[in-house]
């Protein structure tokens, strides 16, 4: 059974930091690119960041560049999203995602940034 379980959301003041983790099981983690998406209240889901399967290349949407860092630990089948200098507009449910020949989604974790 494929599982992607996200942790680390919570309430933080603007300017603060959070680190999201997503633990995966049930598929060959090393073969999959990994991503974080988010969905703010009343808005559609948007891609935040992704990291490639083999060479660690990363991508960030413009609004988080310089503030967020994605990383992966293949030994622990875990992907991370370090979020610094959080802003109220970062408030959303954050989802982890694994994609290759198949696409897997985890459950979300809520991040709330107060002003």
HUGI-V299410 format. One record per residue. N is the residue number from 1. PHI is phi in whole degrees, -180 to 180 (* if undefined). NEAR is the number of other C-alpha atoms within 10 Angstrom. Layout:
N&PHI&NEAR ; N&PHI&NEAR
This chain:
1&*&5 ; 2&-79&12 ; 3&-137&15 ; 4&-131&22 ; 5&-120&19 ; 6&-94&23 ; 7&-137&18 ; 8&107&16 ; 9&-69&18 ; 10&166&14 ; 11&-103&13 ; 12&-143&18 ; 13&-79&14 ; 14&-55&17 ; 15&93&14 ; 16&-83&14 ; 17&-131&17 ; 18&-142&18 ; 19&-123&16 ; 20&-91&22 ; 21&-126&22 ; 22&-139&26 ; 23&-95&18 ; 24&-117&23 ; 25&-157&14 ; 26&93&9 ; 27&-151&15 ; 28&-80&11 ; 29&-55&23 ; 30&-61&15 ; 31&-86&15 ; 32&-112&20 ; 33&-71&21 ; 34&-128&27 ; 35&-147&26 ; 36&-118&25 ; 37&-119&18 ; 38&-145&23 ; 39&-136&19 ; 40&-82&17 ; 41&-55&10 ; 42&77&7 ; 43&-124&9 ; 44&-81&8 ; 45&-77&15 ; 46&-127&14 ; 47&-76&17 ; 48&-103&23 ; 49&-162&23 ; 50&-147&25 ; 51&-136&22 ; 52&-72&19 ; 53&-74&18 ; 54&-109&10 ; 55&-104&7 ; 56&73&13 ; 57&-63&12 ; 58&-123&15 ; 59&-138&16 ; 60&-136&19 ; 61&-69&12 ; 62&-56&9 ; 63&-69&11 ; 64&-116&17 ; 65&-58&12 ; 66&85&11 ; 67&-116&13 ; 68&-108&20 ; 69&-135&19 ; 70&-98&24 ; 71&-151&20 ; 72&-139&21 ; 73&-122&12 ; 74&-67&14 ; 75&-68&8 ; 76&-108&11 ; 77&51&16 ; 78&-135&19 ; 79&-118&27 ; 80&-122&22 ; 81&-136&23 ; 82&-86&15 ; 83&-119&20 ; 84&-115&17 ; 85&48&15 ; 86&-66&23 ; 87&-122&19 ; 88&-55&15 ; 89&-73&13 ; 90&-82&20 ; 91&-60&20 ; 92&-177&22 ; 93&-88&18 ; 94&-102&28 ; 95&-120&26 ; 96&-97&31 ; 97&-149&24 ; 98&-125&24 ; 99&-141&16 ; 100&-159&13 ; 101&-72&8 ; 102&-129&8 ; 103&-121&11 ; 104&-123&17 ; 105&-119&17 ; 106&-97&19 ; 107&-78&15 ; 108&-86&21 ; 109&-131&21 ; 110&-85&19 ; 111&-115&22 ; 112&-122&21 ; 113&-113&20 ; 114&-92&16 ; 115&-89&11
